[in-house]
Amino acid sequence: MKNISSKRAKACAITKKVKQRVEERDSIDGWPCCILCGSPNGLPEAHYISRANGGLGIEENIVTLCRRCHDRYDNSRSKDEHEAIKELIREHLKSKYPDWDESKLRYQKYAGIESEEDHRRIDSF
């Protein structure tokens, strides 16, 4: 089981190369800026789908946020606030990637296995 866990951790981690690409994508005049507030103190470290929920460390799932906006996104006081921020991030990512597909942003333990029943059958081995 530990091996699968480390595969997931590796898939969800943000590599230096991905950070560089996201930083370039979200820069204004060469400065990496928060995509929400425009602060020039943005860091390309925010997962659209969180690591805890299997969010991959790929460009299509990572955005540049300042610490304040990243904290607001991760620790929203209400579900409505979180969903509003998530929608802004979603629209940003969709504008950058025409074929952006939210279903491809999550780690999949059993790629190609469709049903929940199939997952249970495999897990029982």
C-alpha positions in Angstrom: 0.0 0.0 0.0 2.9 2.4 0.8 4.0 2.2 -2.9 0.6 3.4 -4.1 0.6 6.2 -1.5 4.0 7.4 -2.7 2.8 7.3 -6.4 -0.1 9.5 -5.4 2.1 11.9 -3.4 4.5 12.2 -6.4 1.6 12.8 -8.8 0.1 15.5 -6.6 3.4 17.3 -6.0 4.3 20.4 -8.0 7.6 20.1 -9.7 10.0 23.0 -10.3 9.3 22.8 -14.0 5.5 23.1 -13.5 6.0 26.0 -11.1 8.1 27.8 -13.7 5.5 27.3 -16.4 2.7 28.4 -14.2 4.7 31.4 -13.1 5.2 32.4 -16.7 1.6 31.8 -17.6 0.3 33.9 -14.7 2.9 36.8 -15.0 2.2 40.4 -16.0 5.2 42.1 -17.5 7.4 39.4 -16.1 6.1 39.5 -12.6 4.2 36.4 -11.2 0.9 37.9 -10.1 -2.0 36.6 -8.0 -4.7 35.7 -10.5 -7.4 36.9 -8.0 -6.2 40.2 -6.6 -3.3 41.0 -9.0 -0.7 41.2 -6.2 2.9 40.9 -7.6 3.7 38.6 -4.7 2.0 35.5 -6.2 3.4 32.0 -5.8 2.6 29.2 -8.3 1.6 26.8 -5.6 -2.2 26.7 -5.4 -4.0 23.5 -6.5 -7.4 24.1 -8.0 -8.4 20.6 -6.8 -6.5 20.2 -3.5 -3.8 17.6 -2.9 -6.0 16.2 -0.2 -8.6 15.5 -2.9 -6.1 14.0 -5.3 -5.4 17.1 -7.2 -2.5 16.6 -9.6 0.6 18.8 -9.6 0.1 19.7 -13.3 -0.1 23.1 -15.0 -3.9 22.7 -15.6 -4.5 22.3 -11.9 -2.1 24.9 -10.5 -2.5 28.7 -10.2 -0.5 31.6 -8.9 -2.0 33.1 -5.7 -0.7 35.5 -3.1 -0.5 34.1 0.4 -3.7 36.0 1.5 -5.8 34.7 -1.5 -4.4 31.2 -1.1 -5.3 31.2 2.5 -8.8 32.5 1.7 -9.2 29.7 -0.9 -8.0 26.9 1.3 -9.7 28.1 4.5 -12.8 29.9 3.4 -15.3 30.9 6.1 -18.2 29.6 4.1 -18.9 27.1 1.3 -20.3 30.0 -0.8 -17.0 32.0 -0.5 -15.0 28.9 -1.4 -17.2 28.1 -4.4 -17.0 31.8 -5.6 -13.1 31.7 -5.5 -13.1 28.2 -7.1 -15.2 29.6 -10.0 -12.8 32.4 -10.6 -9.9 30.0 -10.7 -11.9 27.6 -13.0 -12.5 30.5 -15.4 -8.9 31.5 -15.4 -7.7 27.9 -16.2 -10.4 27.5 -18.9 -9.2 30.7 -20.5 -5.6 29.4 -20.7 -6.4 25.8 -21.8 -9.2 25.5 -24.4 -9.5 21.7 -23.8 -9.4 22.1 -20.0 -11.2 19.2 -18.4 -11.7 19.2 -14.6 -12.1 15.4 -14.6 -8.5 15.0 -15.7 -7.0 16.9 -12.8 -7.5 14.3 -10.1 -5.2 11.3 -9.3 -6.8 8.1 -10.4 -5.6 5.0 -8.5 -7.1 2.7 -11.2 -6.9 4.6 -14.5 -9.4 3.2 -17.0 -11.6 1.5 -14.4 -15.0 3.0 -14.7 -17.4 1.8 -12.0 -17.3 1.9 -8.2 -18.0 -1.8 -8.3 -14.9 -2.4 -10.3 -12.9 -0.5 -7.7 -14.3 -2.6 -4.9 -13.6 -5.8 -6.7 -9.9 -4.8 -7.3 -9.5 -3.6 -3.7 -10.6 -7.0 -2.4 -7.7 -8.8 -3.9 
